[in-house]
Amino acid sequence: MAHLLVENPSSSSSNNQQITSASSCHWALKSCTLTDPKVIALVCFEQSNYAVHLHPEDKRGYRSIVRLINNDQIFSTINRDYTSVERIGLALTMTLVTEAYNHIVPIAQNAATGNNARLLDPKTVTIQLGIKQEPIFLHGHVFGCGDPERKYIDDVQLDGPILGTLFNMNTSSPHESDHDKKVFWKSEEINKVVRRLETEIENIHHAYKIHGLTIITRNTFFNIYIVRHGETDWNTQTRLQGHTDIALSEKGRLQACQLQEKFAGIHFSKVFSSDLIRARSTAELILGSNKSTIIETPLLRERCLGTWEGRFAGELKSHLEQTIDVDNFTQEEYLSFKWDDTAESYSDAYQRLQTFIRSIAFSTPISDDPILLCSHGDTFVCYDISKSKCTYPNERIYWSYKQVKCLHYIKYKTNRINYSNLLLIQFSNSQHLKITISFDDNFWSFIFSVHRLTTLEAILDENYSHYQLITLWKLSPYLYSLRSF
């Protein structure tokens, strides 16, 4: 029997009990099918056939049994180090558990008798994950990254929750000296398990609809095309537009028509546009004869520039240089700065855009077709720089751009589980333009301002915790490319 390290609820986190012979009636030892009505949440990853099982009988709701099964590569983590892929799997699982206990448990269970009732926030209907004395951990072992035809060390039966020790994100897995039994696993047997899981998960998915709850059963990735509106006369004059409703120029309309040719053959499941006329007109011209309905929203508006709208960008730049030492702002100060009370800060614009991204990530019905967003240049600058990772004092990642008299598009990939992390596929693509214009191909570029000796690589390494490892893994080619800027 595997050792199960549990914490006595009445003691502090430093007082742990090592249980070597648990009672057979302990909930962690009971066989639990995925159709059990007590199950809190299930997630099946379509591409890798991982299944995550959160057991509800742990009354401290942030501690759960988690099972990961991969139908191609089965190899126990007992008595060996975690591989980098498995650590990524753990990070993804931790994210899923966080999401589940923030959004699923409060709905599916009664706050008076359910998990973590004392930590339930009735205003937000969310549950606090862990406390200072008892941080978040997961129980179990990970199965992944191995050869199913080779021998591996057995842990427990597949039909029950995996019994293990407290998970952490260290490089080494818990060592279980008394697990030396070696068995064979056949890939077809695992395939049967996975197929059964998928069926049972779908049954639970329907059962939870009565709570008005959507359980994600597919880790569906979908593309988001983000389009900046075409040129306006104020763009040409370098005037600050913000929320001022300026129409497209003739050149701007032609640019949008050229992007329509670029997108020929792409069917967008949904099309969203800022409610400002320059963005709405761009979306209409891109769609052409396509009858997709355009959904207007103020959440995609340009950042409000307050009393400076209509004035020249150079005037604002000179004003800031003379009155404010922006170059010595920290990242937090830079993002929250606004030159008057009527303007939006980068953080303000980020918050409304984040609200919008969350809404489309959980929109129904689920479709694999891409989504088109027609917005403004500064809006998505706000999104990217607000998610920049800076921890050292007096440093900042910010954007600098030349006024560009053209339309461009950005392509992101995201998924419905970790919706807040967008994978950058293409950036500043203006190849569709046939008008001869003069502009810098990297008109939006990272400028890294540091007032102490450090590097971008060090910043990234410091900031990506285990919650974000999955994002770091997916984004690594792009992160490395940033270092050459």
C-alpha positions in Angstrom: 0.0 0.0 0.0 1.3 3.5 -0.8 1.9 5.9 1.9 -0.6 8.7 2.2 0.6 11.8 3.8 -2.3 13.7 5.3 -2.6 16.7 7.5 -4.5 16.7 10.7 -7.2 19.4 10.3 -6.8 20.4 14.0 -3.1 20.9 13.8 -0.8 23.3 12.1 0.6 22.6 8.6 3.9 21.6 10.2 2.3 18.6 12.0 1.8 15.9 9.4 0.8 12.3 9.9 2.4 9.5 7.9 -0.2 6.9 7.4 1.2 3.5 6.5 -1.9 1.4 7.0 -5.1 3.3 6.3 -8.5 1.9 7.1 -10.3 0.2 4.2 -13.2 2.5 4.8 -11.1 5.7 4.2 -12.6 7.6 1.2 -9.3 7.7 -0.6 -9.2 3.9 -0.8 -12.8 3.5 -2.1 -13.4 2.7 -5.7 -15.1 5.7 -7.2 -16.6 5.6 -10.7 -16.7 8.7 -12.8 -20.5 8.6 -12.9 -20.7 8.9 -9.1 -23.2 11.7 -8.4 -20.8 13.1 -5.7 -18.1 13.8 -8.3 -17.4 17.5 -8.4 -15.8 17.9 -11.9 -14.3 16.0 -14.7 -12.2 17.2 -17.6 -11.0 15.1 -20.5 -8.2 16.4 -22.7 -9.1 15.5 -26.3 -5.5 15.6 -27.7 -3.8 13.6 -25.0 -6.7 11.7 -23.4 -5.8 12.9 -19.9 -8.6 12.5 -17.4 -8.7 14.5 -14.2 -10.9 13.3 -11.4 -11.6 15.6 -8.4 -12.9 13.6 -5.5 -15.6 15.4 -3.4 -15.3 13.5 -0.1 -12.3 15.5 1.0 -14.1 18.0 3.2 -11.3 20.6 2.8 -12.2 21.2 -0.8 -8.9 22.4 -2.1 -7.3 19.0 -1.5 -8.4 16.3 -3.9 -7.5 13.1 -5.6 -6.3 13.8 -9.2 -5.8 11.1 -11.8 -4.0 11.7 -15.1 -4.1 8.8 -17.6 -2.5 9.0 -21.0 -3.5 6.3 -23.4 -0.2 6.2 -25.3 2.4 6.7 -22.7 2.0 5.1 -19.3 4.9 5.3 -16.9 4.6 5.8 -13.1 6.2 8.8 -11.5 7.1 6.7 -8.4 10.8 6.2 -7.7 12.0 8.6 -10.4 12.1 12.3 -11.2 9.4 14.1 -12.9 10.1 14.9 -16.5 9.6 18.4 -17.9 6.4 17.3 -19.7 5.0 15.8 -16.5 5.7 19.0 -14.6 3.8 20.8 -17.3 1.0 18.4 -16.8 1.0 19.1 -13.1 0.9 22.8 -13.8 -2.1 22.4 -16.1 -3.8 20.2 -13.5 -3.2 22.8 -10.8 -4.8 25.4 -13.0 -7.8 23.1 -13.6 -8.2 22.5 -9.9 -8.1 26.2 -9.2 -10.7 26.8 -11.9 -12.9 24.0 -10.6 -13.0 25.1 -7.0 -13.5 28.7 -7.9 -16.4 28.1 -10.3 -17.8 24.6 -9.9 -17.8 23.8 -6.2 -19.8 26.9 -5.1 -22.6 26.0 -7.5 -22.6 22.3 -7.3 -22.5 22.1 -3.5 -24.4 23.8 -0.7 -22.3 26.3 1.1 -23.6 25.3 4.5 -22.5 21.7 4.2 -20.1 21.6 1.3 -16.4 21.9 1.0 -14.7 24.9 2.5 -17.9 26.6 3.5 -16.0 28.9 5.9 -14.0 30.2 3.0 -16.9 30.8 0.6 -17.3 34.4 -0.5 -21.1 34.9 -0.9 -20.6 38.1 -3.0 -18.4 36.5 -5.6 -19.7 32.9 -5.0 -16.1 31.7 -5.1 -14.0 29.6 -2.6 -10.6 30.7 -1.4 -8.0 28.1 -2.3 -6.0 27.3 0.7 -5.0 29.5 3.6 -1.6 30.6 4.9 -1.3 27.6 7.3 -2.6 25.1 4.7 -1.4 25.8 1.2 -2.9 24.1 -1.9 -1.6 20.6 -2.6 -2.8 17.7 -4.8 -2.7 14.1 -3.9 -1.6 11.4 -6.3 0.9 10.6 -9.0 1.1 11.4 -12.6 1.1 8.9 -15.4 2.7 10.1 -18.6 5.7 10.2 -20.9 6.7 6.5 -21.2 6.5 3.4 -23.3 3.2 1.4 -22.7 5.0 -1.8 -23.7 7.7 -1.4 -21.1 7.5 -2.4 -17.5 6.7 0.2 -14.9 6.0 0.3 -11.2 2.3 -0.2 -10.4 0.6 2.3 -8.1 -3.1 1.4 -7.7 -5.9 0.1 -9.8 -7.1 2.3 -12.6 -10.7 2.1 -11.4 -9.9 3.9 -8.1 -8.3 7.2 -7.1 -4.6 7.2 -7.1 -3.2 7.0 -3.6 0.0 9.0 -3.1 1.6 11.8 -1.2 1.2 15.5 -1.3 2.1 17.0 -4.6 4.5 19.8 -5.0 6.2 21.2 -8.0 9.7 20.1 -7.1 11.7 18.2 -9.7 11.6 15.0 -7.8 8.6 12.8 -7.2 7.8 11.2 -3.8 9.9 8.0 -3.2 8.0 4.9 -2.4 10.5 2.2 -1.4 7.9 -0.6 -1.0 6.6 -0.3 -4.6 8.7 -2.7 -6.5 6.0 -4.8 -8.3 6.4 -4.5 -12.1 3.6 -5.2 -14.5 2.8 -4.7 -18.2 0.2 -2.4 -19.5 -1.2 -2.9 -23.0 -2.2 0.2 -24.9 -5.5 -1.3 -26.0 -6.5 -1.7 -22.4 -5.8 1.9 -21.6 -7.7 2.9 -24.7 -10.7 1.1 -23.3 -10.4 3.0 -20.1 -10.1 6.3 -21.9 -13.2 5.6 -24.0 -15.2 4.7 -20.9 -14.0 7.9 -19.3 -15.2 10.0 -22.2 -18.6 8.5 -22.1 -18.9 8.9 -18.3 -17.7 12.5 -18.5 -20.3 13.3 -21.1 -23.0 11.9 -18.8 -21.8 14.1 -15.9 -21.7 17.0 -18.3 -25.4 16.7 -18.9 -26.2 16.0 -15.2 -24.7 19.3 -14.2 -26.7 21.3 -16.7 -29.5 21.4 -14.1 -27.3 23.7 -12.0 -26.8 26.1 -14.9 -23.2 24.9 -15.0 -21.0 24.2 -18.0 -18.3 21.6 -17.5 -15.6 21.8 -20.1 -15.1 18.3 -21.5 -12.8 19.2 -24.4 -9.5 21.2 -24.2 -10.6 22.9 -27.5 -8.1 25.3 -29.0 -9.5 28.0 -31.3 -7.9 30.8 -33.2 -8.6 34.5 -32.5 -7.9 36.9 -35.3 -7.5 40.5 -34.0 -7.7 43.2 -36.6 -6.9 46.8 -36.2 -9.2 49.2 -38.1 -8.1 50.7 -41.3 -6.5 54.2 -41.7 -8.4 57.3 -40.8 -7.6 61.0 -41.6 -6.7 61.5 -38.0 -4.2 58.6 -38.3 -2.6 60.5 -41.1 -2.5 63.7 -39.1 -1.1 61.8 -36.0 -4.1 63.0 -33.9 -5.2 61.1 -30.8 -8.5 59.4 -31.5 -9.4 57.4 -28.4 -13.2 57.2 -28.1 -13.7 60.0 -30.7 -15.8 58.4 -33.5 -13.7 59.0 -36.7 -14.7 57.3 -40.0 -12.3 55.4 -42.3 -10.5 57.3 -45.0 -10.6 56.0 -48.6 -7.3 54.4 -48.1 -8.5 52.7 -44.9 -11.5 51.3 -46.7 -9.2 49.9 -49.4 -7.0 48.3 -46.8 -10.0 46.5 -45.2 -11.0 45.2 -48.7 -7.5 43.8 -49.2 -7.7 42.0 -45.8 -10.9 40.5 -47.0 -8.9 38.8 -49.8 -6.4 37.6 -47.2 -9.2 35.9 -45.2 -10.9 34.3 -48.2 -11.9 30.8 -47.3 -11.9 31.4 -43.6 -15.3 30.9 -41.9 -15.5 32.9 -38.6 -17.8 31.4 -36.0 -18.3 34.8 -34.5 -17.3 38.4 -35.4 -17.0 41.0 -32.7 -16.3 44.7 -33.3 -15.7 47.8 -31.3 -18.8 50.0 -31.5 -16.7 52.9 -33.0 -17.4 53.5 -36.7 -13.9 52.9 -37.9 -13.8 49.4 -36.4 -17.3 48.5 -37.4 -16.8 49.6 -41.0 -13.5 47.6 -41.2 -15.4 44.5 -40.0 -18.1 45.0 -42.6 -15.6 45.4 -45.4 -13.6 42.3 -44.3 -16.8 40.1 -44.3 -18.0 41.4 -47.7 -20.8 39.1 -48.8 -20.3 36.9 -45.7 -23.5 37.1 -43.8 -21.9 36.6 -40.4 -23.5 38.8 -37.8 -21.3 41.5 -36.3 -21.6 41.8 -32.6 -20.7 45.3 -31.4 -19.3 45.9 -27.9 -17.8 48.9 -26.2 -15.4 46.5 -24.5 -13.3 46.5 -27.7 -13.1 50.3 -27.9 -9.8 52.1 -28.1 -8.3 53.3 -24.9 -10.0 56.6 -23.8 -7.5 59.4 -24.0 -9.6 62.0 -22.2 -9.1 65.7 -22.8 -6.2 65.0 -25.2 -8.4 63.4 -27.9 -8.2 65.4 -31.1 -4.8 66.9 -30.3 -1.5 65.8 -31.8 0.4 62.9 -30.4 3.6 65.0 -30.4 2.0 67.5 -28.1 1.2 64.9 -25.5 4.7 63.4 -25.7 6.2 66.8 -25.1 3.8 67.6 -22.2 4.7 64.3 -20.5 8.4 64.8 -20.9 8.2 68.2 -19.3 5.9 67.4 -16.4 6.4 63.7 -15.5 9.4 61.4 -15.2 7.7 58.5 -17.0 11.0 56.8 -17.7 11.5 56.1 -14.0 8.1 54.6 -13.4 7.9 51.0 -12.3 5.7 48.7 -14.3 2.8 49.1 -11.9 3.1 52.9 -12.0 3.3 52.9 -15.7 0.2 50.7 -16.2 -1.9 52.7 -13.7 -0.8 56.1 -15.0 -3.3 58.5 -16.6 -2.7 62.1 -17.5 -6.2 63.2 -16.4 -9.3 61.8 -14.7 -11.2 61.4 -17.9 -8.6 59.1 -19.5 -8.2 55.3 -19.2 -4.9 53.8 -17.9 -3.5 50.7 -19.5 -4.8 48.7 -16.5 -8.3 50.1 -17.0 -8.3 49.1 -20.7 -6.9 45.7 -19.8 -9.6 44.9 -17.3 -12.4 45.5 -19.8 -10.6 43.5 -22.4 -10.0 40.7 -20.0 -13.8 40.7 -19.2 -14.4 40.3 -22.9 -11.9 37.5 -23.4 -13.5 35.6 -20.5 -16.9 36.0 -22.1 -16.0 34.5 -25.5 -13.9 31.7 -23.9 -17.0 30.3 -22.3 -19.5 31.2 -25.0 -21.7 28.5 -26.4 -22.1 26.6 -28.6 -18.5 25.5 -28.7 -17.0 25.7 -32.2 -13.5 25.1 -33.6 -13.9 27.8 -36.2 -11.9 31.0 -35.5 -13.2 34.2 -34.0 -12.6 37.6 -35.5 -12.2 40.7 -33.3 -12.1 44.1 -35.0 -10.6 46.6 -32.6 -7.9 49.3 -32.1 -4.2 49.3 -31.9 -3.8 50.6 -28.4 -6.4 48.3 -27.0 -4.3 45.1 -27.5 -1.1 46.9 -26.5 -2.9 47.4 -23.1 -3.6 43.7 -23.0 0.0 42.6 -23.8 1.9 45.0 -21.6 -0.5 44.4 -18.6 0.4 40.8 -18.7 4.2 41.5 -18.8 6.1 39.9 -16.0 8.3 42.4 -14.1 9.3 41.8 -10.5 12.4 43.9 -9.9 12.1 47.5 -8.8 12.4 50.3 -11.4 11.9 48.2 -14.5 9.3 48.1 -17.1 8.3 46.4 -20.3 6.4 48.9 -22.4 5.5 49.5 -26.0 6.8 52.0 -28.5 5.2 52.4 -31.9 5.4 54.6 -34.9 2.1 56.0 -36.2 1.2 53.5 -38.9 -1.0 54.3 -41.8 -2.1 50.8 -42.5 -4.3 47.9 -41.2 -2.7 44.8 -39.7 -3.9 41.7 -37.9 -2.7 39.5 -35.1 -3.5 35.8 -34.6 -3.8 34.3 -31.2 -4.5 30.7 -30.1 -6.2 30.1 -26.8 -8.2 27.3 -25.1 -11.4 27.2 -23.0 -9.7 26.0 -19.9 -6.9 28.5 -19.5 -8.7 31.2 -21.4 -6.6 34.1 -20.0 -3.4 32.9 -21.7 -3.3 33.7 -25.4 -0.6 32.0 -27.6 0.8 34.5 -30.1 0.9 32.9 -33.5 1.4 35.8 -35.8 2.0 39.5 -35.0 1.7 42.6 -37.0 1.0 40.9 -40.2 0.4 43.4 -43.0 1.4 41.3 -46.0 -2.1 41.7 -47.4 -1.5 45.3 -48.1 -0.9 46.2 -51.7 -0.6 49.9 -51.2 3.0 51.1 -51.3 3.6 52.8 -48.0 6.6 53.4 -45.8 6.6 51.9 -42.4 8.8 49.9 -40.0 8.0 46.2 -40.2 8.4 46.0 -36.5 6.4 49.2 -35.8 5.4 47.7 -32.5 8.5 46.5 -30.7 9.4 45.6 -27.1 11.5 48.1 -25.3 12.9 46.8 -22.1 13.8 49.5 -19.6 15.8 48.4 -16.6 17.5 50.6 -14.1 19.6 47.8 -12.6 21.6 44.9 -14.0 19.3 42.2 -15.1 18.0 40.5 -18.2 14.7 39.7 -19.8 15.6 36.0 -19.5 16.0 36.4 -15.7 12.7 38.2 -15.5 10.9 35.5 -17.3 12.5 32.7 -15.2 11.6 34.5 -12.0 8.0 35.1 -13.0 6.7 31.9 -14.4 5.5 29.9 -11.4 4.0 26.4 -11.6 0.6 27.9 -12.5 2.1 29.3 -15.6 4.4 26.5 -16.7 2.0 25.3 -19.3 2.0 28.7 -20.9 5.7 29.0 -20.7 6.0 25.7 -22.5 3.7 26.6 -25.2 5.1 30.1 -25.6 8.8 29.2 -25.4 9.7 29.7 -29.1 8.2 33.2 -28.9 9.7 34.0 -25.5 13.1 33.2 -26.8 12.5 35.3 -29.9 11.8 38.3 -27.6 15.4 38.1 -26.3 16.8 39.1 -29.7 14.9 42.4 -29.8 
